[in-house]
Amino acid sequence: MVTTKMAKQTGEVLIK
């Protein structure tokens, strides 16, 4: 799902 990919990317940015 695209949503999962976007959520994962957002999570990485938030962690950084």
PDBQT receptor file of N, H, CA, C and O in Angstrom, charges set to zero:
ATOM      1  N   MET A   1       0.852  -1.204   0.000  1.00  0.00    +0.000 N 
ATOM      2  CA  MET A   1       0.000   0.000   0.000  1.00  0.00    +0.000 C 
ATOM      3  C   MET A   1       0.889   1.256   0.000  1.00  0.00    +0.000 C 
ATOM      4  O   MET A   1       1.921   1.292   0.669  1.00  0.00    +0.000 OA
ATOM      5  N   VAL A   2       0.492   2.247  -0.730  1.00  0.00    +0.000 N 
ATOM      6  H   VAL A   2      -0.347   2.219  -1.274  1.00  0.00    +0.000 HD
ATOM      7  CA  VAL A   2       1.269   3.491  -0.774  1.00  0.00    +0.000 C 
ATOM      8  C   VAL A   2       1.262   4.151   0.599  1.00  0.00    +0.000 C 
ATOM      9  O   VAL A   2       2.260   4.742   1.012  1.00  0.00    +0.000 OA
ATOM     10  N   THR A   3       0.131   4.052   1.311  1.00  0.00    +0.000 N 
ATOM     11  H   THR A   3      -0.680   3.573   0.975  1.00  0.00    +0.000 HD
ATOM     12  CA  THR A   3       0.022   4.690   2.635  1.00  0.00    +0.000 C 
ATOM     13  C   THR A   3       1.103   4.160   3.558  1.00  0.00    +0.000 C 
ATOM     14  O   THR A   3       1.731   4.925   4.290  1.00  0.00    +0.000 OA
ATOM     15  N   THR A   4       1.322   2.848   3.526  1.00  0.00    +0.000 N 
ATOM     16  H   THR A   4       0.812   2.227   2.931  1.00  0.00    +0.000 HD
ATOM     17  CA  THR A   4       2.342   2.255   4.407  1.00  0.00    +0.000 C 
ATOM     18  C   THR A   4       3.713   2.829   4.074  1.00  0.00    +0.000 C 
ATOM     19  O   THR A   4       4.491   3.159   4.969  1.00  0.00    +0.000 OA
ATOM     20  N   LYS A   5       4.001   2.944   2.794  1.00  0.00    +0.000 N 
ATOM     21  H   LYS A   5       3.369   2.676   2.066  1.00  0.00    +0.000 HD
ATOM     22  CA  LYS A   5       5.301   3.470   2.374  1.00  0.00    +0.000 C 
ATOM     23  C   LYS A   5       5.455   4.918   2.850  1.00  0.00    +0.000 C 
ATOM     24  O   LYS A   5       6.500   5.298   3.377  1.00  0.00    +0.000 OA
ATOM     25  N   MET A   6       4.410   5.712   2.659  1.00  0.00    +0.000 N 
ATOM     26  H   MET A   6       3.561   5.402   2.231  1.00  0.00    +0.000 HD
ATOM     27  CA  MET A   6       4.463   7.113   3.077  1.00  0.00    +0.000 C 
ATOM     28  C   MET A   6       4.635   7.210   4.587  1.00  0.00    +0.000 C 
ATOM     29  O   MET A   6       5.429   8.014   5.076  1.00  0.00    +0.000 OA
ATOM     30  N   ALA A   7       3.895   6.392   5.321  1.00  0.00    +0.000 N 
ATOM     31  H   ALA A   7       3.250   5.739   4.924  1.00  0.00    +0.000 HD
ATOM     32  CA  ALA A   7       3.981   6.414   6.790  1.00  0.00    +0.000 C 
ATOM     33  C   ALA A   7       5.387   6.056   7.227  1.00  0.00    +0.000 C 
ATOM     34  O   ALA A   7       5.929   6.677   8.142  1.00  0.00    +0.000 OA
ATOM     35  N   LYS A   8       5.982   5.069   6.591  1.00  0.00    +0.000 N 
ATOM     36  H   LYS A   8       5.543   4.565   5.848  1.00  0.00    +0.000 HD
ATOM     37  CA  LYS A   8       7.346   4.652   6.951  1.00  0.00    +0.000 C 
ATOM     38  C   LYS A   8       8.323   5.795   6.669  1.00  0.00    +0.000 C 
ATOM     39  O   LYS A   8       9.202   6.080   7.483  1.00  0.00    +0.000 OA
ATOM     40  N   GLN A   9       8.169   6.447   5.517  1.00  0.00    +0.000 N 
ATOM     41  H   GLN A   9       7.455   6.216   4.856  1.00  0.00    +0.000 HD
ATOM     42  CA  GLN A   9       9.055   7.559   5.172  1.00  0.00    +0.000 C 
ATOM     43  C   GLN A   9       8.886   8.693   6.185  1.00  0.00    +0.000 C 
ATOM     44  O   GLN A   9       9.870   9.268   6.649  1.00  0.00    +0.000 OA
ATOM     45  N   THR A  10       7.643   9.010   6.523  1.00  0.00    +0.000 N 
ATOM     46  H   THR A  10       6.843   8.543   6.146  1.00  0.00    +0.000 HD
ATOM     47  CA  THR A  10       7.386  10.088   7.482  1.00  0.00    +0.000 C 
ATOM     48  C   THR A  10       7.996   9.743   8.821  1.00  0.00    +0.000 C 
ATOM     49  O   THR A  10       8.580  10.605   9.477  1.00  0.00    +0.000 OA
ATOM     50  N   GLY A  11       7.869   8.494   9.238  1.00  0.00    +0.000 N 
ATOM     51  H   GLY A  11       7.395   7.794   8.705  1.00  0.00    +0.000 HD
ATOM     52  CA  GLY A  11       8.418   8.061  10.518  1.00  0.00    +0.000 C 
ATOM     53  C   GLY A  11       9.921   8.261  10.531  1.00  0.00    +0.000 C 
ATOM     54  O   GLY A  11      10.481   8.712  11.531  1.00  0.00    +0.000 OA
ATOM     55  N   GLU A  12      10.574   7.932   9.435  1.00  0.00    +0.000 N 
ATOM     56  H   GLU A  12      10.120   7.566   8.624  1.00  0.00    +0.000 HD
ATOM     57  CA  GLU A  12      12.035   8.093   9.369  1.00  0.00    +0.000 C 
ATOM     58  C   GLU A  12      12.395   9.573   9.517  1.00  0.00    +0.000 C 
ATOM     59  O   GLU A  12      13.329   9.915  10.242  1.00  0.00    +0.000 OA
ATOM     60  N   VAL A  13      11.673  10.428   8.846  1.00  0.00    +0.000 N 
ATOM     61  H   VAL A  13      10.915  10.150   8.257  1.00  0.00    +0.000 HD
ATOM     62  CA  VAL A  13      11.962  11.867   8.911  1.00  0.00    +0.000 C 
ATOM     63  C   VAL A  13      11.743  12.361  10.340  1.00  0.00    +0.000 C 
ATOM     64  O   VAL A  13      12.541  13.142  10.858  1.00  0.00    +0.000 OA
ATOM     65  N   LEU A  14      10.660  11.906  10.978  1.00  0.00    +0.000 N 
ATOM     66  H   LEU A  14      10.011  11.272  10.557  1.00  0.00    +0.000 HD
ATOM     67  CA  LEU A  14      10.367  12.350  12.344  1.00  0.00    +0.000 C 
ATOM     68  C   LEU A  14      11.466  11.895  13.290  1.00  0.00    +0.000 C 
ATOM     69  O   LEU A  14      11.888  12.644  14.171  1.00  0.00    +0.000 OA
ATOM     70  N   ILE A  15      11.931  10.655  13.101  1.00  0.00    +0.000 N 
ATOM     71  H   ILE A  15      11.588  10.047  12.385  1.00  0.00    +0.000 HD
ATOM     72  CA  ILE A  15      12.987  10.123  13.978  1.00  0.00    +0.000 C 
ATOM     73  C   ILE A  15      14.259  10.967  13.811  1.00  0.00    +0.000 C 
ATOM     74  O   ILE A  15      14.946  11.276  14.784  1.00  0.00    +0.000 OA
ATOM     75  N   LYS A  16      14.552  11.328  12.566  1.00  0.00    +0.000 N 
ATOM     76  H   LYS A  16      13.993  11.076  11.776  1.00  0.00    +0.000 HD
ATOM     77  CA  LYS A  16      15.752  12.129  12.305  1.00  0.00    +0.000 C 
ATOM     78  C   LYS A  16      15.508  13.548  12.788  1.00  0.00    +0.000 C 
ATOM     79  O   LYS A  16      16.389  14.400  12.668  1.00  0.00    +0.000 OA
TER      80      LYS A  16
